[in-house]
Amino acid sequence: MTRTDLDTLEQPARRRLLQAGAVFALSLQFGGLVTKAAAAEADKKYGGAAMPGGIVDNPLVFVSIARDGTVTIVAHRAEMGTGVRTSLPMVVADEMEADWSRVRIVQADANEARYGSQNVDGSRSMRHFLAPMRRVGASARHMLEAAAAAQWKVPATEVQARNHEVIHAASGRRIGYGELAEAAMRQPVPKQDQLRLKQPDAFRYIGKGKIMPADSRDIARGKATYGIDVRLPGMVYAVIARPPVFGGKLRKVDGTDALKVPGVLRIVELKGYDGPPLFNPVGGVAVVATNTWAAMQGRAALKLEWDHGANASYDSAVFRRTLEAAVQQPGKPLRNDGDAVAALSAAAGQRKVAAQYYIPHLAHASMETPVATARFVDGKCEIWAPSQAPQGALESVAKHVGLDARDVTLHLTLLGGGFGRKSMADFISEAALVSKAIGGTPVKLQWTRDDDIHHDYFHTVSVERMESVLDANGKPTAWLHRSAAPTITSTFKVGAEGKAPFEAGMSAINIPFQIPSIRLESADVPAHTRIGWFRSVSNIPHAFAVQSFVAELAHQARRDPKDYLLELIGPPRKINPATLSDSWNYNESPDVYPLDTGRMRRVIEEAARRANWGRKLPKGHGLGIAMAYSFVTYVATVVEVAVDAKGQITIPRVDMAIDCGPQVNPERIRSQVEGGCVMGISLAMLGEISFKDGRVQQSNFHDFEILRSHMAPRAIHTWMVGGDFAVPPGGVGEPPVPPIAPALCNAIFAATGTRIRSLPIRDQLSQA
């Protein structure tokens, strides 16, 4: 495989950084050292194949030091705006006592065997890699100090690494990292119990919020390389006409007129796949051309005949009625404490409260539409793509083009947004299939915005029915939650229905409310389209229903919503999620990550305090509050809304309190909270994908709207709670989204007396 053309991408290729004769590599695994030869042997042994279990024990090369002192740190997880390409190397540099101005970052290719899990989803990057990256940096520091001590013939306890050099205070001697790299490489590997991790008060970068994101300068100057920016010699371009209905198949294609379009080179049929959707391409007809515009015009000229298949009659308005009927009937019990059904049946003379909440399908609509570039050289496939799940993408490509995974290389570009969509590798496999079909020529497979909206893996549609009964003091004695939504497991298993444990464990089954009887039921309903990972997944509909319903109960009880929510949560305590029927707990140990109601209460109290909860407001203004525990992080939101006489909504202020444990990169936490707030408001106000005759009715941003600047909050305030490094880290990317919709709708009710139970809000108030 040649790399001549890769130099045009302006990415720092490792071989260009580490010129022969100019560097000694200090290569560190999690808590250990391996030589280049050992790393190569591991690559040969494991062949880049995936290893189970996330973080693995085989060599993971993260750090190299050049003679001039340049420290190169490998970023093994892709960047899509979370800052992970900066934050994890920053952790290494801090523990290593490296001068950040002398640090270079190199993006790793897909290679789970070498680097551990590279899946950028589930808000797990910092959660799972803070400790390992600290050990990587501490190991480097330990070995540099040991090398200096050996050279000076002094005890290692007398030397200290500080700001890119090792110092012997007693003699005043200093030596730079570049001069020590070769000797450090020969030092014995420190065992984990020998490592001396920094105390938080010694951190130089961690928790300080002073490090600019590594790619920000190139992004601002238009020099950063996203998937769409890849250029290869001799490259051609392709777009695909896909079945307009999920599960449809091509019957006939006439490409005569398409081939007459100037620039069109080839017409390529792609087969569809039977069985579960998985992350397979859906098939169709690819038009290959000398440029993307010609390919698009060629596609428009195709004469196509489709068999629309079993989902040709899917109508989302009709399906909503199916969901609404489903939640009127008993479903599969997923949690049953006490006897909520009996309590509700025997509620004569007590206040019975019931409400139903609806959230439609949602599209990811990330700024950069799916795109990938692929080519074949000497029987091997090479790909450039924005992928959240590189190893899965690599294996998917290998399966579809008939290669061993060791013969596929995936280079990661920056992601122009992901939100879960770029965990699905269908578009990457499409590029490889088209390139193979035309003899291996480099092909950039580009999705248009219409393609993106029509052929997404959509966030599931859902109806959530809530029922409760209040005693004479306004306290709930029973809580019944019935949920009907197509399950994401339908992507992996034909005919799958009902909530999976991980879906139930997202703000539904694991509510810690002190109510005598609590029951959660799931209805079995089919999926008629592809369902995929979406930012915060099932937390969105569940938190909307649960937190809205709490406010409705508070209103019925004539209580303050914030005080009522705190009373339901009860006193500070640590709960094993399994006692709430949640065996999942975001795949984390309940001993390490118990559900902590003390932390839950603190974010609620902090958001309310910062928003000056209870203050007198002008007419037409209202405050709403909501809280969500997701991805082992606690977030509370207070939204202030103003509604004018015409029902137009503005949002003067949002206050968000977050407790994600250690605050490694506060600037990125703040950015993620602000972005999650805006996205949550956009989804609540405008987001909807609807179906008619099996087809998505929206096609672009004129009808799948996203929040415009005039609708955005005038001010978003992020308040960080906790930050103790003795607490394990939580997620940040997804947790800000779930409490937004209920806080917004609760605020609308406070301002107008109108309760919004069906999203999107759009013009519901102007019609009231």
Residue pairs with C-beta under 8 A, 6 or more apart in sequence:
1 377
1 378
1 380
1 382
1 409
2 377
3 13
3 15
5 231
5 232
5 233
6 13
6 411
7 13
7 16
8 231
9 225
9 229
9 230
9 231
9 384
10 218
10 223
10 225
11 107
11 225
12 72
12 104
12 105
12 106
13 106
14 64
14 72
14 106
17 23
17 64
17 66
17 70
17 72
17 104
17 106
18 25
18 64
18 66
18 72
22 66
22 67
22 68
23 64
23 65
23 66
23 67
23 181
24 65
24 67
24 181
24 182
24 185
25 36
25 64
25 65
25 181
25 185
26 33
26 63
26 64
26 65
26 140
26 143
26 144
26 181
26 184
26 185
27 33
27 34
27 35
27 36
27 39
27 59
27 61
27 62
27 63
27 64
27 185
28 34
28 60
28 61
28 62
28 63
28 136
28 139
28 140
29 57
29 58
29 59
29 60
29 61
29 62
29 136
30 55
30 57
30 60
30 116
30 132
30 135
30 136
31 135
31 136
31 139
31 189
31 190
31 191
31 192
31 195
32 139
32 189
32 190
33 139
33 143
33 185
33 187
33 189
34 42
34 59
34 61
35 185
38 59
39 59
39 61
39 114
42 58
42 59
42 113
42 114
43 111
43 113
43 114
45 58
46 58
46 113
46 114
47 113
47 405
47 406
48 110
48 111
48 112
48 113
48 114
48 394
48 405
48 406
49 112
49 113
49 405
49 406
50 112
50 113
50 391
50 395
50 405
51 58
51 112
51 113
54 116
54 117
54 128
55 116
55 117
55 128
55 129
55 132
56 112
56 113
56 116
58 113
58 114
59 114
60 76
60 114
60 115
60 116
61 74
61 114
62 73
62 74
62 76
62 92
62 133
62 136
63 71
63 72
63 73
63 74
63 92
63 96
63 136
63 137
63 140
64 71
64 72
65 71
65 72
65 177
65 178
65 180
65 181
65 184
66 72
66 178
66 181
67 178
67 179
67 181
68 178
69 102
69 164
69 176
69 177
69 178
69 179
70 102
70 103
70 104
70 178
71 93
71 96
71 98
71 102
71 103
71 104
71 164
71 177
72 103
72 104
72 105
72 106
73 89
73 92
73 93
73 103
73 104
73 105
73 106
74 89
74 105
74 106
74 107
74 108
74 115
75 84
75 85
75 88
75 89
75 105
75 106
75 107
75 108
75 214
76 88
76 108
76 115
76 116
76 118
77 84
77 85
77 88
77 118
77 120
77 125
77 129
78 84
78 85
78 107
78 118
78 120
78 386
78 387
78 388
78 390
78 412
78 414
78 415
79 85
79 86
79 107
79 215
79 414
79 415
80 120
80 386
80 388
80 414
80 415
80 416
80 417
80 418
80 422
81 415
81 417
81 418
81 671
81 675
82 120
82 125
82 668
82 672
82 732
82 733
83 213
83 665
83 667
83 668
83 671
83 672
84 120
84 125
84 126
85 105
85 107
85 213
85 214
85 215
86 105
86 211
86 212
86 213
86 214
86 215
86 665
86 668
87 125
87 126
87 664
87 665
87 668
88 125
88 126
88 129
88 133
89 103
89 105
89 133
89 214
90 100
90 205
90 206
90 211
90 664
90 665
91 129
91 130
91 133
91 134
91 137
91 205
91 206
91 664
92 98
92 133
92 134
92 136
92 137
92 140
93 100
93 103
93 137
93 205
94 137
94 198
94 203
94 204
94 205
94 206
95 133
95 134
95 135
95 136
95 137
95 138
95 140
95 141
95 197
95 198
96 136
96 137
96 138
96 140
96 141
96 144
96 161
97 141
97 161
97 162
97 163
97 164
97 204
98 137
98 164
98 177
99 163
99 164
100 205
100 211
102 164
105 214
107 411
107 412
108 114
108 115
108 118
108 412
109 390
109 409
109 410
109 411
109 412
110 118
110 387
110 390
110 391
110 393
110 394
110 409
110 410
110 412
111 118
111 391
112 118
112 390
112 391
116 129
116 132
117 124
117 128
117 391
118 389
118 390
118 391
119 388
119 389
119 390
119 391
119 392
119 423
120 388
120 389
120 418
120 423
121 388
121 389
121 420
121 423
121 533
122 586
122 587
122 631
122 731
122 734
123 631
123 633
123 730
123 731
123 732
123 733
123 734
123 735
124 631
124 731
126 664
126 729
126 731
126 732
127 588
127 631
127 632
127 728
127 729
127 730
127 731
130 662
130 664
130 729
134 197
134 198
135 192
135 195
135 197
138 190
138 195
138 196
138 197
138 198
139 189
139 190
139 195
140 184
141 161
142 190
142 194
142 195
142 196
143 184
143 185
143 187
143 189
143 190
144 161
144 166
144 177
144 180
144 184
145 156
145 159
145 160
145 161
145 166
146 156
146 184
146 187
146 188
147 166
147 180
147 183
147 184
147 186
147 187
148 159
148 166
148 168
148 175
148 180
149 155
149 156
149 158
149 159
149 168
150 183
150 187
151 175
151 180
151 183
152 159
152 168
152 171
152 173
154 168
154 170
154 171
158 168
158 169
158 170
159 166
159 167
159 168
160 166
160 167
160 169
161 167
163 204
164 176
164 177
165 174
165 175
165 176
165 177
166 174
166 175
166 177
166 180
167 173
167 174
168 174
200 206
200 207
200 725
205 211
206 662
206 664
206 665
207 662
207 663
207 664
207 665
207 666
207 723
208 666
209 665
209 666
209 667
209 670
210 667
211 665
211 667
213 668
215 224
215 414
218 224
219 414
224 414
225 413
225 414
226 368
226 386
226 413
226 414
226 415
226 416
227 368
227 371
227 372
227 373
227 384
227 385
227 386
227 413
227 414
227 415
227 416
228 368
228 371
228 416
228 446
229 413
230 373
230 384
230 413
230 444
232 373
232 375
232 442
233 442
234 441
234 442
235 373
235 375
235 441
235 442
235 443
235 444
236 265
236 288
236 289
236 290
236 438
236 441
236 442
236 443
236 444
237 288
237 289
237 290
237 291
237 292
237 294
237 295
237 443
237 444
237 446
238 268
238 286
238 287
238 288
238 289
238 295
238 431
238 434
238 443
238 444
238 445
238 446
239 286
239 287
239 292
239 295
239 296
239 299
239 445
239 446
239 447
239 448
239 451
240 270
240 284
240 285
240 286
240 287
240 299
240 430
240 434
240 445
240 451
241 284
241 285
241 286
241 287
241 299
241 302
241 304
242 282
242 283
242 284
242 451
242 454
242 455
243 249
243 250
243 272
243 282
243 283
243 284
243 306
243 308
243 309
244 306
244 308
244 454
244 694
244 695
245 306
245 308
245 309
245 311
245 312
245 314
245 693
245 694
245 695
246 277
246 282
246 309
246 311
246 314
246 528
246 529
246 530
246 694
247 308
247 309
247 310
247 311
248 272
248 306
248 307
248 308
248 309
248 311
248 312
248 694
249 272
249 283
249 306
249 307
249 309
250 269
250 272
250 283
250 284
250 285
250 304
250 305
250 306
250 307
251 305
251 306
251 307
252 304
252 305
253 267
253 269
253 285
253 302
253 303
253 304
253 305
254 302
254 303
254 304
255 267
255 285
255 287
255 302
255 303
256 303
257 301
257 302
257 303
258 264
258 267
258 287
258 298
258 299
258 301
258 302
259 267
259 298
260 301
261 289
261 294
261 297
261 298
261 301
262 294
263 289
263 290
263 291
263 293
263 294
263 295
263 298
264 287
264 288
264 289
264 294
264 295
264 297
264 298
265 288
265 289
265 290
265 438
266 286
266 287
266 288
266 437
266 438
267 285
267 286
267 287
267 288
267 298
267 302
268 285
268 286
268 287
268 288
268 434
268 437
268 438
269 284
269 285
269 286
270 281
270 283
270 284
270 285
270 286
270 430
270 433
270 434
270 437
271 283
272 281
272 282
272 283
272 284
273 280
273 281
273 282
273 283
275 494
276 490
276 491
276 492
276 493
276 494
277 457
277 490
277 491
277 530
278 491
278 492
279 392
279 396
279 424
279 425
279 426
279 429
279 491
280 396
280 400
280 426
280 429
281 400
281 426
281 427
281 429
281 430
281 433
282 426
282 455
285 299
285 302
285 304
286 430
286 434
286 437
286 445
287 295
287 296
287 298
287 299
287 302
288 295
288 434
288 438
288 443
289 295
289 298
292 444
292 446
295 446
296 448
308 694
311 528
311 529
311 694
312 693
312 694
313 693
313 694
314 528
314 529
314 691
314 693
314 694
315 691
315 692
315 693
316 360
316 361
316 461
316 689
316 690
316 691
316 692
317 690
317 692
319 461
319 528
319 691
320 358
320 461
320 463
322 525
323 358
323 461
323 462
323 463
323 484
323 485
323 523
323 525
324 356
324 358
324 463
324 484
326 463
326 482
326 484
326 523
326 524
326 525
327 356
327 463
327 464
327 465
327 482
327 483
327 484
327 523
328 465
329 523
330 341
330 482
330 521
331 482
331 483
331 484
331 498
331 521
331 522
331 523
331 524
332 498
332 521
332 522
332 523
332 524
333 519
333 520
333 521
334 499
334 504
334 508
334 509
334 520
334 521
334 522
334 581
335 504
335 509
335 518
335 519
335 520
335 580
335 581
336 518
336 519
336 520
336 581
337 516
337 517
337 518
337 519
337 581
338 478
338 516
338 517
338 518
338 519
339 517
340 467
340 478
340 479
340 480
340 517
340 518
340 519
341 480
341 519
342 517
343 469
343 477
343 478
343 516
343 517
344 352
344 467
344 468
344 469
344 478
344 480
347 469
347 478
350 469
350 470
350 471
350 472
350 477
351 469
351 470
351 474
351 556
352 467
352 468
352 469
352 470
353 466
353 467
353 468
353 469
353 470
353 549
353 552
353 553
353 556
354 465
354 466
354 467
354 468
355 465
355 466
355 545
355 548
355 549
355 552
355 755
355 757
356 463
356 464
356 465
356 466
356 757
357 463
357 464
357 465
357 466
357 541
357 544
357 545
357 548
357 549
357 757
357 758
357 759
358 462
358 463
358 464
358 757
358 758
358 759
359 461
359 462
359 540
359 541
359 544
359 759
360 461
360 687
360 688
360 689
360 690
360 759
360 760
361 458
361 459
361 460
361 461
361 529
361 688
361 689
361 690
361 691
362 458
362 459
362 534
362 540
362 683
362 687
362 688
362 689
363 452
363 453
363 456
363 458
363 459
363 687
363 689
363 698
363 704
364 417
364 418
364 419
364 420
364 421
364 452
364 456
364 457
364 459
364 532
364 534
364 535
365 452
365 453
365 701
365 704
365 706
366 415
366 416
366 417
366 418
366 419
366 421
366 422
366 452
367 416
367 417
368 386
368 415
368 416
368 417
369 446
369 447
369 448
369 449
369 451
369 452
370 421
370 422
370 426
370 427
370 447
370 451
370 452
371 385
371 386
371 427
371 444
371 445
371 446
371 447
372 383
372 384
372 385
372 386
372 427
372 428
372 430
372 431
372 432
372 444
372 445
373 383
373 384
373 385
373 431
373 442
373 443
373 444
373 445
374 381
374 382
374 383
374 384
374 397
374 428
374 431
374 432
374 434
374 435
374 442
374 443
374 445
375 381
375 382
375 435
375 440
375 441
375 442
375 443
376 382
376 435
376 436
376 439
376 440
377 440
379 403
379 407
380 403
380 407
380 408
380 409
381 397
381 398
381 401
381 403
381 407
381 408
381 409
381 432
381 435
381 436
382 408
382 409
382 411
383 393
383 394
383 397
383 408
383 409
383 410
383 411
383 428
383 431
383 432
384 410
384 411
384 413
385 393
385 410
385 411
385 412
385 413
385 427
385 428
385 431
386 412
386 413
386 414
386 415
386 416
386 418
386 422
387 393
387 410
387 412
387 415
387 422
387 423
387 425
387 428
388 415
388 418
388 420
388 422
388 423
389 422
389 423
389 424
389 425
390 410
390 412
392 423
392 425
393 410
393 425
393 428
393 429
394 405
394 408
394 409
394 410
395 405
396 425
396 428
396 429
397 403
397 408
397 410
397 425
397 428
397 429
397 432
398 404
398 405
398 407
398 408
400 429
400 432
400 433
401 408
401 429
401 432
401 433
401 436
408 432
410 428
415 422
419 534
419 535
419 679
420 457
420 532
420 533
420 534
420 535
420 537
421 456
421 457
421 532
421 533
423 532
423 533
424 457
424 532
424 533
427 445
427 447
430 445
431 443
431 444
431 445
434 443
434 445
435 441
435 442
435 443
447 455
449 699
449 700
449 701
450 699
450 700
453 689
453 696
453 698
453 699
453 700
453 704
454 695
454 696
454 699
456 530
456 532
456 689
457 491
457 530
457 531
457 532
457 533
458 529
458 530
458 531
458 532
458 534
458 689
459 531
459 532
459 534
459 537
459 540
460 485
460 486
460 487
460 488
460 527
460 531
460 538
460 541
461 485
461 486
462 483
462 484
462 485
462 538
462 541
463 483
463 484
463 485
464 481
464 482
464 483
464 484
464 541
464 542
464 544
464 545
465 480
465 481
465 482
465 483
465 484
466 479
466 480
466 481
466 545
466 546
466 549
467 478
467 479
467 480
467 482
468 476
468 478
468 479
468 480
468 515
468 549
468 553
469 476
469 477
469 478
470 476
470 477
470 553
470 556
470 557
471 477
473 557
474 553
474 556
474 557
474 558
474 559
475 557
475 567
476 513
476 515
476 553
476 568
477 515
477 516
477 517
478 515
478 516
478 517
478 518
478 519
479 511
479 513
479 515
479 517
479 518
479 519
480 519
480 521
481 508
481 519
481 520
481 521
481 545
481 546
482 520
482 521
482 522
482 523
483 499
483 508
483 520
483 521
483 522
483 523
483 541
483 542
483 545
484 522
484 523
484 525
485 499
485 503
485 525
485 538
485 541
486 497
486 525
486 526
486 527
486 528
486 531
487 496
487 497
487 498
487 499
487 500
487 503
487 527
487 531
488 500
488 503
488 531
488 532
488 533
488 537
489 496
489 500
490 496
490 497
490 526
490 527
490 531
491 527
491 530
491 531
491 532
495 526
496 527
497 524
497 525
497 526
497 527
498 522
498 523
498 524
499 508
499 522
499 538
501 582
501 583
501 584
502 584
503 537
503 538
504 520
504 522
504 538
504 581
504 582
504 584
505 577
505 582
505 583
505 584
505 585
505 586
506 536
506 537
506 538
506 539
506 542
506 630
507 538
507 539
507 542
507 543
507 546
507 628
507 629
507 630
507 738
508 520
508 538
508 542
508 546
509 520
509 580
509 581
509 582
510 577
510 580
510 581
510 582
510 585
510 595
510 629
511 518
511 546
511 580
512 569
512 570
512 575
512 580
512 595
512 597
512 600
513 568
513 569
513 570
514 567
514 568
514 569
514 570
515 568
520 581
528 691
528 694
529 691
534 540
535 676
535 679
535 733
535 734
535 737
536 630
536 631
536 734
536 735
536 737
536 738
537 734
539 628
539 630
539 734
539 737
539 738
540 683
540 737
540 738
540 741
542 738
543 626
543 628
543 630
543 738
543 739
543 741
543 742
544 684
544 738
544 741
544 742
544 745
544 759
546 742
547 565
547 626
547 627
547 628
547 739
547 742
547 743
547 746
548 626
548 742
548 745
548 746
548 755
548 757
550 561
550 564
550 565
550 568
551 561
551 564
551 565
551 624
551 625
551 626
551 742
551 746
551 749
552 755
553 564
554 560
554 561
554 563
554 564
554 565
555 561
555 749
557 564
559 567
560 614
561 624
561 625
561 746
562 604
562 608
562 613
562 625
565 604
565 625
565 627
566 601
566 604
566 605
569 597
569 600
569 601
569 604
570 597
571 597
572 596
572 597
572 598
572 601
573 596
573 597
573 598
574 594
574 595
574 596
574 597
574 598
575 594
575 595
575 596
575 597
576 590
576 594
576 595
577 583
577 584
577 585
577 590
577 594
577 595
578 585
578 590
580 595
585 593
585 595
585 632
586 593
586 630
586 631
586 632
586 731
588 632
592 728
593 632
593 728
593 730
595 629
596 634
599 634
599 659
599 721
599 722
600 627
600 629
600 634
602 634
602 657
602 659
602 721
602 722
603 627
603 634
603 635
603 636
603 657
603 658
603 659
603 721
604 625
604 627
604 636
604 657
606 636
606 657
606 719
606 721
607 625
607 636
607 637
607 638
607 655
607 656
607 657
607 719
608 625
608 636
608 638
610 638
610 655
610 657
610 717
610 719
611 623
611 638
611 640
611 653
611 655
613 623
613 625
613 638
617 623
617 640
617 751
618 642
620 642
620 643
620 644
620 645
620 751
620 752
621 640
621 641
621 642
621 643
621 652
621 751
622 640
622 641
622 643
622 747
622 748
622 749
622 750
622 751
622 752
623 638
623 639
623 640
623 747
623 750
624 638
624 639
624 641
624 742
624 743
624 744
624 745
624 746
624 747
624 748
624 749
624 750
625 636
625 637
625 638
625 639
625 743
625 746
626 636
626 637
626 739
626 740
626 741
626 742
626 743
626 746
627 634
627 635
627 636
627 637
627 739
628 635
628 735
628 738
628 739
630 731
630 734
630 735
630 738
631 730
631 731
631 734
631 735
632 728
632 730
632 731
633 658
633 659
633 660
633 661
633 730
633 731
633 732
633 735
634 658
634 659
634 660
634 721
634 730
634 735
635 656
635 657
635 658
635 659
635 673
635 735
635 736
635 738
635 739
636 656
636 657
636 739
637 654
637 655
637 656
637 657
637 677
637 736
637 739
637 740
637 743
638 654
638 655
638 656
638 743
639 651
639 653
639 654
639 713
639 740
639 743
639 744
639 746
639 747
640 651
640 652
640 653
640 654
640 747
641 649
641 650
641 651
641 652
641 744
641 747
641 748
641 751
642 649
642 650
642 651
642 652
642 751
643 649
643 748
643 751
643 752
643 765
644 650
646 766
647 763
647 764
647 765
647 766
647 767
647 768
648 765
648 766
649 685
649 711
649 748
649 761
649 765
650 711
650 714
651 681
651 711
651 712
651 713
651 714
651 744
652 713
652 714
652 715
653 713
653 714
653 715
653 716
653 717
654 677
654 713
654 715
654 716
654 717
654 743
655 717
655 719
656 673
656 677
656 716
656 717
656 718
656 719
656 736
656 739
657 719
657 720
657 721
658 669
658 673
658 718
658 719
658 720
658 721
658 732
658 735
658 736
659 720
659 721
659 722
659 730
660 669
660 720
660 722
660 729
660 730
660 731
660 732
660 735
661 722
661 723
661 724
661 727
661 728
661 729
661 730
662 723
662 724
662 725
662 727
662 729
663 669
663 720
663 722
663 723
664 729
666 720
668 732
669 718
669 720
669 732
670 718
670 720
672 732
672 733
672 736
673 716
673 718
673 732
673 736
674 716
674 718
675 736
676 733
676 734
676 735
676 736
676 737
676 740
677 713
677 716
677 736
677 740
678 707
678 712
678 713
678 716
679 707
679 737
679 740
680 736
680 737
680 738
680 739
680 740
680 741
680 744
681 707
681 711
681 712
681 713
681 740
681 744
682 705
682 706
682 707
683 737
683 740
683 741
683 759
683 760
684 740
684 741
684 744
684 745
684 759
684 760
684 761
685 707
685 711
685 744
685 760
685 761
685 762
686 705
686 706
686 707
686 760
686 762
687 704
687 705
687 706
687 759
687 760
688 698
688 704
688 759
688 760
689 696
689 697
689 698
689 704
690 696
690 697
690 698
691 697
697 703
698 704
741 759
744 761
745 755
745 756
745 757
745 761
748 754
748 756
748 761
748 765
749 755
749 756
752 765
752 768
754 764
754 765
754 768
756 764
758 764
